[in-house]
Amino acid sequence: MNTSYLLQGLAAAPGIAIGSALVFDPTSVIDAFVPEPAAEALARLDAAIAEVDAAIAALEDQLRAADKAEEAEIFAAHRMLLADPTLRDRAAALIITGSQNAAQAIGAAGEEQAGELLALDDPYLSARAADVRDVVSQVQRRLTGAKGLAERLLAPALVVAHDLGPSDLMSAPRERLLGFALAQGGLTAHSTILARALGIPAVVGLGEEVIGLVDGTRLALDGGAGTLQINPSADELARLEGAQAAIDAQRAALRTEVGLPSITRDGRPVTLVANASTVLEAQAAREWGAAGVGLLRTELLFLGRPDLPSEDEQLALYTAVAAELPGTPITVRTLDVGGDKHLEAFPLPQEENPFLGWRGLRIGLSRPEILLPQLRALLRAGATNDIRIMLPMVTTLDELRQARQLLNQAQADLAAEGLPHAAQPQLGVMIEVPAAALNAEALAREADFFSIGTNDLTQYTLACDRGNSRISHLYQPLDPAVLRLISMACKAAHRHARHVAVCGELGGDPR
């Protein structure tokens, strides 16, 4: 009898999947060195790169046609990686010396480039190393005729791999890809982002032990808990199947309540709006009856690419989200990076305490070349939609005033250019540090609305990292100190007739 055991990883994409393992190694495409003339190798390499570029462009177009602009940007970034002359030049140098053929040379060049990203010790840049390997493996397959995941996945299975590239994920037949379990990978990896968007259960960061599995091993994956059960017992299968049935039943029951008034137990009406980062999530918000978007995160537009998104790219996202929820308010948070989120296009300095450093609005105010195009795009989207602008990590009234000045400048520039834009956009602040709550009276006089970010407010108030398991018991959003700060902010806002929203885990807690 096969031994049953559990591996714990990171919960990448929710859902339960039960099936047989298919162990996939996207890099195992070369068995031995087969010499070839340099001129022939270079010609084959260039042809393979061109073919892969065309294939990636087709995936990008497919996603854009499905109104999945953010997911499409993943493949736009892949095309930029492929077009980087450094990658091709490194491979060409190895070919010309005669030490490696085309497939080996592009593989070595890709590993060198991926290694440079991994050496930066940054989770976001490390995740981009997987993208380099993804495009390189596609080129190698074109050169060698090796099979990709789509050709390997002939029957429904749970894919087990060291890592998995977005191209393999997108090309795999959805009805056969039950889920995937990765030895590496992270929550910011593009394959993880796509899995969440496509509803594919996934667990990542399981460690090298998972690679030792063999094809056909019975697996049970819980993407919400981040677990992979190997050779699950009948009892464990029954438990997971029951859990999935309960989830399905709960969703079915909630479906019957879509469209009903949102009223608390003590009879107070509330407005339920959604958190979103993508058009796909806005579509889901509409289907579940959300009265708008209360927090549209914009970081995905900026992450995982070597350049900053253009004003028109940003405009396309904001208008596409608004189109999914016509006639409702869409509150957009300006770029919130720093802390645990970093940009390739705009490297941030190493800081001893990054969560207390240069992040959120502080970056936008000191680098208006980042914030101004975003404000312009938001104003243009607001010409025909109810777009509201929300500033992250505000601590002082002066920061709000500086942001207001930049917004006024953006309006004046758009007017001079004759571009339609919002005449009187609402500009609000997030209350997510104690200083903002303590300054709420002054902020309420000049901000148009508040949104209380309960996750960061709890962390900063209690000096407690909610991701640290040793002190997670101290992370209590209902701690009296946190509630007093929330109360202060709400009372100040109400004295000035300002609307207050609540986001974060506390805002979405059904209790």
Protein Blocks (a to p, Z undefined) as FASTA:
>chain_A
ZZddddddddfbgcddddddddddfklmbfbdcdddfklmmmmmmmmmmmmmmmmmmmmm
mmmmnopaklmmmmmmmmmmmmpmklmmmmmmmmmnopacfklmmmmmmmmmmmmmmmno
paklmmmmmmmmmmmmmmmmmmnopacfklmmmbgcddddfbdcfklmmmpcfklmnbdc
dfkbpfkbmklmmmmmnopacdehkbjmlmmpcehiacdddfknopacehiafklmmmmm
mmmmmmmmmmmmmmmmgoiacddfkopacddddddfbfklmmmmmmnopabjfbdcfklm
mgopabdcdfklmmmmmmmmmmmmghiacddddddeehjbccfklccdddfblmlmcehj
llmmmmmmlmmmmmmmmmmmmmmpccddddehiabfklmmmmmmmmmmmmmmmmmnopac
dfbdcdddddfbfklmmmmmmmmmmmmbdcddfklmmmmmnopafklmklmmmmcfkbfk
lmmmmmmmmmmmmmnopacddedjklmmmZZ
